Amino acid sequence: MESTGRTYDESKVALVATIAWAIWGNRNEVRNGSKKKSGNELVQWTSHYLKEYYAALERPATVPAVQVTM
């Protein structure tokens, strides 16, 4: 993926976009009475989701490692 001469790692872009989607989804769940998930829970869910997605595509899961510090 290229934009203005910069190259982006597709797996990192997918990770960031999926984390944003997970945050948005959890925000909607909280508005409807569910509990707020921690950042760690959202990142773990995202990692699992992307691994399943890549497995469904039959490509190796190259989800970047993420370390959450609080």
N, C-alpha and C positions, 0 to 999 in steps of 0.2 A: 504494500500500500504506500503510495507516494503522494505528497502534497507539498508544493513549493520547494522541491528539492530535498525534502526530509523523508527518510524511510522509517516506517513504523512496523513493529513486530505485530503481525496479525493476532497472535495469541494474547498479547498484552492488551491490544485494543478490545478484543472479545472479553477479556477479564474485566476491564474497566467498565465497559458497556453493561455487562451482566451484573456487576456489583451495583451500578446505578439503578438498574431494573429491579434488583432485589430490595434496595432501599425504598424505591417508589412503591413497590408492591407491599412492603411491610408498613409503610406509612398509611396506605389504604386499609390494610388489615386493622391497624390501630384505630383508625377513624370509625371502623365498624365493630369495635369492641374487643378485638384480639390483643394479645400482649405485644409490647415492643420487644423486638429481638436485639441482642447485643451485636456490636460490630463483628465480633468473632463468629457468632452464629451465622450472620449474613455471609461472611467470607467463606466459611465452611460449606454452607449451602451452595454458594456460587461455584466453588471448586468441584463439588460433587456433581452439580448440574452440568458443568462444562465437560467433565470426564464422561458422563453418560452421553452427552451430545456428540462428542468426538467418537465414542465407541459406536454409536448408531451410524455415524458416517463411515465407519471402519477406517478411521485414521488414528494415528497415535495421539494420545492425549499429551499435549505439550502445554499444560496449564502452568504458568509461572508460579513459583513458590512465593507465598505471601506470609509475612510475619506481622502479626498484629501486636502492638505494644500499647499498653494503657497506663 
